[in-house]
Structures are given as structure tokens and as C-alpha cells.
Amino acid sequence: MIRISDINEIVQSASMVVGGYAFSKMDDRNIRIVGLEYPNHALVIRPDGEILETNMDDIELEIVLGYWERNKKYMEEEVDA
């Protein structure tokens, strides 16, 4: 069971939150995306949007990738740093 404190920790460590998904830069420059309503729904992508691993269904995946494409500019400085 996911606790509210777990969700708060995910949000606090995120670089960006869009549409109920937390986007975080990983040490290897990849992006980890976690659903806040269902934290077991996760995705790891490269900065160019290439999918490395996921357990999201195709519809959720398309929605989240759309959020990434429209908002990645807000993380570019951090991703490129």
C-alpha cells in the first residue's frame, strides 16, 4: 500500500509535475516518470523520449509521452546540466 508520505517524497524529488505525473532526472540523465495516482505506473525514457522500460498500457504511455514532449523544455537546463 502506498502511503501519502511516499507520494509526497516522489513529488518533492521531482523536477516537474504535469497532469498527475512526476518527472525526475536520474543520475544517468534518463527521465523517470511516476504516476501520482497510481505510483506503480512508471516509465523510464531517454531525454529524446526513447522508451527504456515501462509498465504503463499503450494509452497511458501516449498521454505521458505527450506531456513530456510539450513540457520537456522546462527540464532541459536540468537534463543538460
C-alpha positions in Angstrom: 0.0 0.0 0.0 1.3 3.4 -1.0 1.3 6.0 1.8 0.8 9.7 1.4 4.3 10.3 2.7 5.6 8.1 -0.2 3.7 10.3 -2.7 5.0 13.5 -1.0 8.5 12.2 -1.3 8.1 11.5 -5.0 6.7 15.0 -5.6 9.4 16.6 -3.5 12.2 14.9 -5.5 10.6 15.5 -8.9 11.9 18.1 -11.3 8.5 18.7 -12.8 4.9 17.5 -12.2 2.5 17.6 -15.1 -1.0 16.0 -15.3 -0.6 13.9 -12.2 2.9 12.5 -13.2 6.2 13.3 -11.5 9.2 13.7 -13.9 12.6 13.2 -12.3 16.1 13.3 -13.8 18.1 10.2 -12.9 21.9 10.1 -12.4 22.4 8.6 -15.9 20.4 11.6 -17.5 17.4 9.4 -18.2 14.0 10.5 -17.0 11.9 8.6 -14.5 8.2 9.3 -14.7 5.8 8.1 -12.0 2.0 8.3 -11.8 0.9 10.1 -8.6 -2.5 8.4 -8.6 -1.0 5.0 -9.3 2.7 5.1 -8.3 3.2 1.6 -9.5 2.7 3.0 -13.0 6.2 4.1 -14.1 8.2 4.8 -17.2 11.9 5.4 -17.9 12.9 7.3 -21.0 15.9 8.9 -22.5 15.8 12.7 -22.8 14.9 12.3 -26.5 11.7 10.3 -25.5 13.0 6.9 -26.3 11.3 4.4 -24.0 13.7 2.2 -22.0 11.2 0.5 -19.7 7.6 0.8 -18.6 4.7 -1.0 -17.1 2.1 1.5 -18.5 -0.5 0.5 -21.0 -0.4 2.0 -24.5 -3.0 4.7 -23.9 -1.4 5.9 -20.7 2.0 5.8 -22.3 0.9 8.0 -25.2 -0.6 10.5 -22.7 2.6 10.7 -20.6 4.9 11.0 -23.7 2.7 13.8 -24.9 3.2 15.6 -21.5 6.9 15.0 -21.9 7.0 16.4 -25.5 5.0 19.5 -24.5 6.9 20.2 -21.3 10.5 18.9 -21.6 11.8 22.4 -22.2 11.2 23.1 -18.6 13.6 20.4 -17.6 16.2 20.9 -20.4 18.5 23.0 -18.3 18.5 20.4 -15.6 18.8 17.5 -18.1 21.7 19.2 -19.9 23.5 20.2 -16.7 
